[in-house]
Amino acid sequence: MRRPPPSFPDLPVEVLMEIFQFATYLHDSESILPLDPFIPQQISHNALGPNTALSTVRTKCALVLVCRSWRNVAIPLLYRHLVIRSPRRGTLLLSSLTSRLPTPVGTTPSDYGRFARHLEIHTHSRGSDTYNFLLTICRVIQRCPNLRILSGSWNHALPSGFRQSISQMCGSNIRELLWSELYPNHLELAKFMTDFQNLQVLDLSRVTSAYDKSTPVSLPSVQSLIISTHAGSVSLATSMTMPKLHTLVLRLETPKLDSKSSDYLKSFLKIRGVALKTLHILPLMGDQNALEDFHILFEDCSCLETVTFHVNSTPTFQHPSVRRIGVCGLNSDAFEYGKTTNGNTCLKTLADRSLYPCLETVRTVDYLVENHSSSLDHFIWWSERFEHRGVDFQDGAGVVWMYNETQDVQGAGGVPSNDISKNHE
């Protein structure tokens, strides 16, 4: 007799949604803020590696084709993050959002736009400067009433009224905004920004045109700001009023600050530095040279509690309030005490109690001890040195590696004779 074909397990919708979200999760789709460096990292046991934008879309498309019940669960995930990279893609997306679905009594609107939470727009393709493309974008936004994140990079001058149309349609709903114009009209841009009164995260790191301070912008709800060291980005941030700002993400664009960028940054920190609690400094991509020591500028941030920076640009000034420090770019050579490297110098600086008297935690953000077992003894040596100063020295997984109390340790290098113990945060 023929056996019946295997059927999928009859799982509740909530369980399926959790599984599908885990399989298709991509941080860039959920927020424009960089991933929190203090979230514990894990070793990937997946042969295909972590999710990418392409693999995530492919997985979502596969899920909606399995069966009707899976399609009903996966459709909201498929339309959650919409990306427009060219006028053709914009036209196809609008067609999907305005399509009609067959039903037993006729047809009904697809209503897929209500699932959209993040709209990302790029204008580097041919035809992105045409009126029809901008009209398509407005129509797409009009059919996405629940948008929370808007990312727009404009390589061409925007016509009068386009910004106003966008702010009227989604200004009250947007919580995170990334906006960059190559040829901005400062007066219209200031009015456009002011319309987003509920904005909580603002990314100005791609702004390159110097901003006119005579047109101030008030954003009372912004809590996190992303800027670059470019003069245009910092000048625009300086002209804004953000009373609730507590987190700053600074992207380094050049190895050395020019005089104009330095002046703007000093002005910005003189006004906003006192309120900052968290500072993340993102280094140049692929740059292995020591960066210009401009961290002296952040002495005005007297209430800082959390700082993240690259090993090549370690702050050496005294800071009385920092409690958590995340260090990126460390490798195994940094933990060998006899070597003179940027990583070794960084660790020695952080171990100096006089510079950071309130320091409680140091984490090697992208360094996992389990991936570098040969340097385990050296890592534990530094853990013990930090422990004597009352500081938890954690790897990227949030683990403090130590020897057991009953363990017999031979030699100054620490050669273990029993198991190693590890304590999670």
N, C-alpha and C positions, 0 to 999 in steps of 0.2 A: 504493500500500500504506500502511496505517496505521503510523505510527511508535509504538513502545512508549512508554508514559508515562515521564517522567524519574523516576529513582529517587534516593533519598538516598545520599550517599557512604557507603561501608562503612568507618566510622572506628572505631578501637578505643574501648572503653568509657572508658578513662582520658582520651582526647582529648575525647570528648563531655562528660565530667564537668567538665573544665576550661572548656570553652566555656559550658556551662550555668551554672556557678558565676560566671563573669565576667559573664554577661548578667543574672543575678539577684542580684548581690552588694548587700547593704545592711549598713552597718557596725553599725547598731543591733541587727541580728539576731544578729551574731556576738559582741558584747561590750557590756556596760553602761558601760564606760569610754569617755569621749569620744575621738574620733579623734586620734591623735598629731599635734600641730600641726607637727612637723618632718618628716612624710611629704611629699615633694614634690607640690605641686599641679599640675594640668594644665588647659589650656583645653579645655572641652567642645566637641567638634565635632558632637555629637549634637543634631539639631534638636529632639528631645523632651526634652532636658536629662538630668540624672542620674536614677538610679533613685529611686523613692519606694516607700513601703510598699504602696500600691495597685498601682502598675505592676509591682512585683516579684511579687506574688501572681498577677496576671493572666498574666504571662509563664510562671510555673510551671504554672499550670492549662492554658495552651496547649501547653506542652511535653509534658505527660503524655497529650495527646489526639492527638498526631501519629501514632505507630505504637507497636507493642509494645516494640521495642527502646529507643526513646526513653523510653517510660513507665517501664521498669525502671531507667533511669538517673536520671530526674527525680523519681521518687517520694520518694527520701530527701531531696531538696531541698525538696519540697512540705511535708513534715512536720518539717523541721528547726526551724522557729520557729513555735510555736503561740501564738495570742493569744486570750484569753477576755475579751470585752468585755461580755457579758451572760449571764444564766442560759440563754437559748435557745441562744446560741452554744456554751456549755459542754455542753449536752445533745447538740447536733449533733456536736460534736467527740468526745464519749464514744461516741456511736453509731458514728462512723467507726472509732474505735480498737477497738471490740468487734465489728465486723462480721465476717462470714465470706465468704471468696471461693470461687467454684466451681472445682473441679478435675476432671480426668477420672475420679477415683475418689471424688468427693464434694465436701466443702467443708473448708476449713482456715481458721483464724483469720487475720485480716488482718495482725497483727503490725506495724502501721504505727508503733506507739508506740516501737519500738526506734530509730527514726530521729530522734526528738525530742531536741534539745539545749538549747533555750531555751523556757521556758514563761512567758508574760506574762499577768498576771491584773489586771483592772480591776473595781472594785466601785461604779461611779457609777450603774449602771442600776437600775431598779426590780426588786426581788426578790433583790438581791445579798446581803441580810442574812438570807435564809432558810436553814434547816438543809439543805434539799434541794440548794441551790446549793453549799454547803460540802462536802456529801457527793459531789457530782459532781466537784468539784475533787480531792478525795482519790482518787477512782476514776481520774481522768485521770492523776494523778501515779503511781499504782500501775502503770499500763500504760506508763509512760515510764521504763524502768530506766536509761537512759543520759543523763539530764538533767545538764547542766553549769551552766546559768544559770537562776535563778529570780527573777522580778520580781513582787512582790505589793504592791498598794496597797489598804488596807482602810479603808473609810469608816464601818464599823460595828464595834461591839465583837465580838471573837472569843470563842466559847465555850471553856470549859476543855477541854483535850484536843485541840483542833484543831491547834495548833502542834506538839504532841508527835507527832501522827500524821504530819505532814509531815516533821518531822526524822527520825523513824524510817524513813520510806520512802526519803528521798533525801539525808539529812544528810551521809553519807559521800561522796556523788558530786558535790555542788554545789561549783563553783569560784568562781562569781560570784553575789552575792546583792544584790537591791534589796528592802528591806522598809520599809514605812511603815504605822503604825497610828494612827488618829485617837484612839482611847481605849485605850491600852496598859495592860496589867497589868505593872508593872516587874519583879516577881519572875519571872513566867512568861516574859516577853520575854527576860530575862537567861539563863534556862535554855535557851530556844530558840536563842539566838545561840550559846551555848557548844557546842551539839551539832554545829555546822559547823566541825569542827576542820581540815578540809582547804581551807577557804575562802581564796581569794587576792585577790579584789576584793570590797569591801563598799561599798554606796551607802546612806548615811543622810541624803541631802540633802532628802528629803521628810518627815523626822520633825519634828513641830512641838511635841509635848508634852515638857515639861521632864522630865529623867530623874533618878531617885533614885540618887545616888552610892553608897549603901550596898549595892547589888547589882552588884558588879564582873563583867566579862565578859572571859574570856581567849580570844583567837584567835591562836594561835601562827603560823599560816601566812599571815596577811593581809599583802600587799605594797602594795596600792593602796587608798586610802580616798577616798571622795567625800562631802563634807559641804557644808552651806550655812551662811550666817551667822546662821541662826535659832538661838535659844538652845537649843531642844530638840535640834537636830541636833548642836551642838557639845558639849552636856552629856553626851549619850550616848557620843560619841566619847571624851570625857575619861575616862569610867569604864572604858574598855576597855584591856586589855593586849595590845599588838601588837608584839612584839619585832622582827619582820622588815619593818615598815612603812618604805617608802622613797619613796613617791609620794603626794602629796596634791593633790586637785582640790577647789577651793573655789568654790562658786557664790554669787554675791552676790544677796541677796534684797532688800536695801534700800540706798538711796544712802548711808546713814550707820549705823554700828553703834551699837546701844543699849548702855547700861552693862553689862547682864547678859550680852549676847552677847560684848562685849569682854572681860569677866572670864573667861568660859569659854574663849574663844579663847587668851587669855594663859596660862591654866592648861594647856591642851592643848599649846601650843607649848613651854612650859617643860619638859614631860615628853617630848614626841615630836620637838621641833624639831631636836635634835642629829642624829637619824638620818635626817632627810629629805634626799633627793638631788634630787627633782624636785617642782616646785610649778607648778600651772596654776590661774590665777585667771580664772573665767568671769564676764563682766560681766552686768549687767541687760539683758534683751532689749529692744532699741529705745531704750535710754536714751543720750542724747547729751550729757548734762551731766557735768561733772567730778565724780568720786566722791570721797568723803571719804578723805583720805590716812591709811589705817590700816596701811599697809605697814610702818610702824615696828615693828609686832608681830613681823615675821618676821626681826628681827635675831637672834633666838634660834636661827634655822636656820643655824648656822655652817658646815654642810657642803653647802649647796645648790650644785648644779652646773647645773641647768636651770630656767629660770623663764619662764612665759608670762603675759602680762597685756594688758589693753586699753590703748589709747593714752591714754584719759582718766584712767587711774589708774597713772601711771608711778612706780615706787619711786625716791625720791631719796636714800635712805640709802646709806652706803658698805657694800659687801659684798665680802669678800676672796676668795671661792671660786667665784662664779658664772662659768661658762664659756660657756653658751649662753642666749640670750634670744630669745623669740618675741614679736612685737608684733602685735596684732590691731587692726583698725579704722582703718588708715592709708588716706589717699586722696592724690590728686595734689597737693593744696595743701600737704601736709606736707613735700614735698621742695623747695618754693620757699623759699629761705633768707630772703628779705626779709619773708615773712609771719609773723605771730604766731598760731600755732594750737597746739592740744594736740599734734598730730603733730610739728610743728617743735620744740616744747619737748622732746618725748620724745626725738627724735633727738639734740638738743644734749646732753641729760642722759646718754644712752648713750655719746656720743662723749667724755665726760669720763673720762679714764683714771684719775683719782684715785678715782672712785666704784667702778669695776669693774676692778681691776688685772689680774685673770686672764681677762677676757673674750676669747673667741676668735671667736664667731659671733653675728651679729644677723640674724634672719630676719623679713621682713614676711610674716606667716603667710598672710593672705588677699589680698595685693596681688601681682599678676602684671604685670611690665613689658610683656609682649606685649599685654596688654589696654589699656595706657595709653601708647601710643607717643609721645604729645606730651610726656610728662614724662621721657623717656628720658635727656636730657642732665642734668636735675636729679638723677635717680637715680644716674647715673654720678658726678656731682660728690660726692654723699655716699659712694659706694663708694670713691672715691679718698681722701676724708677719713678714713674708717674704716681704709683700708689703711695709711695713714701711722701709725696707732696699732696696727697688727698685728691688725686685726679683719676678718673676712670679712663683708661686708654683702650678704646674699642676698635675693632676692625669694621669693615663695611657692613657686616651682618649684625652689628650691635653687640658683639661678644667680647668679653674681657677674658683673655687667655692667661691662666695662671697655673703654677704647679700646685699639686695637692699639699696640704699642710704636713702630711706624714711622709712626703716623698723625699727620698735621699737625692740631693742635687750635688753633682760632682763638678768641681772647678768653677771658676768665675764666669765661664761662658754659659753654665747651666745645662749640663747633659743629663736628661731625665733617666731615671731608672724604673719608674712606674708610669701609669697613665697620666695624661694631661687633663686637667679640668678646665671647663669653660663655663662662664657665667653670662647668661643673656641679660640684656638691659632690662 
